[in-house]
Every structure is written in C-alpha cells, then in structure tokens.
C-alpha cells in the first residue's frame, strides 16, 4: 500500500496563499463589475442610456505557447529589462485588440471592429 506524503509547511502556506489571492482577485473583479453597472445606471438619463463595458485581460489569454511561457516566467520585480517591458506591452496591446468586449465597446463608439 502506497503512503501519501504530507505537504510541507511551505507547500501548505503556498497553497493557502494562492487560494486566498485567487478568491480576492475574483471578489475584486465581481465588485468592480457590479460597481460599473451601478455607475452606468446612475449616469443614464431618460434620453441616453450609459452602457458599461468591463474588459478583462490576462496573461494566460496569450495564445502563442512560447510567448505565454516567456511572459509567465518574468519575475515579479520592480526591475524589468527593456525586452520584458516591450513584450509585456505588446502582449497587452494584442490581448486588448482581440478582446470581444473591447471590440463591442469600439463598435458602440462607431470605431473599427
């Protein structure tokens, strides 16, 4: 019969921290979405409805496996190389341009799809 290895204290703390951060991020996004909807309702008038657009972007949405791997290995740091900065900006630009919510927002303004 195989014995299960108990996680170390470091592994346990890491798992709990990851779970708390994920929950915090999820709760924050839900709160922001609800707030945006509430603000739009308050700003709307009888003649003009304000429609909110909540655009979410994430590194994990990058479609190229090699680029996704590169971006996920950039350390959390206050010092990034010029290449890291350029690639992060490029990824953000591409994610935004391809985001369906952002495209709907642009279309609502009469912009390109």
JOHUBEL-V650950 format. One line per field, one symbol per residue. ss: DSSP state (H for helix, E for strand, C for the rest). psi: psi as a letter, one per 20 degrees, with the letter a starting at -180 (. if undefined). burial: b if it has 24 or more other ideal C-beta (glycine too) atoms within 12 Angstrom, else e. Layout:
ss->???
psi->???
burial->???
This chain:
ss->CCCCCCCCHHHHHHHHHHHHHHHHHHHHHHHHHHHHHHHHHHHCCCCCCCCCCCCCCCHHHCCCHHHHHHHHCCCCCCCCCHHHHHHHHHHHHHHHHHCHHHHHHHHHCCCCC
psi->pqqppqqrhghgggggggggggggggggggggggggggggghiqrhiopppqooppqqhiiphogggggghijpqoqjoqrggggghggggggggghiphhhghgghhijrq.
burial->eeeeeeeeeeeeeeeeeeeeeeeeeeeeeeeeeeeeeeeeeeeeeeeeeeeeeebeeeeeebeeeeeeeebeeeeeeeeeeeeeeebeeebeeebeeeeeebeeeeeeeeeee
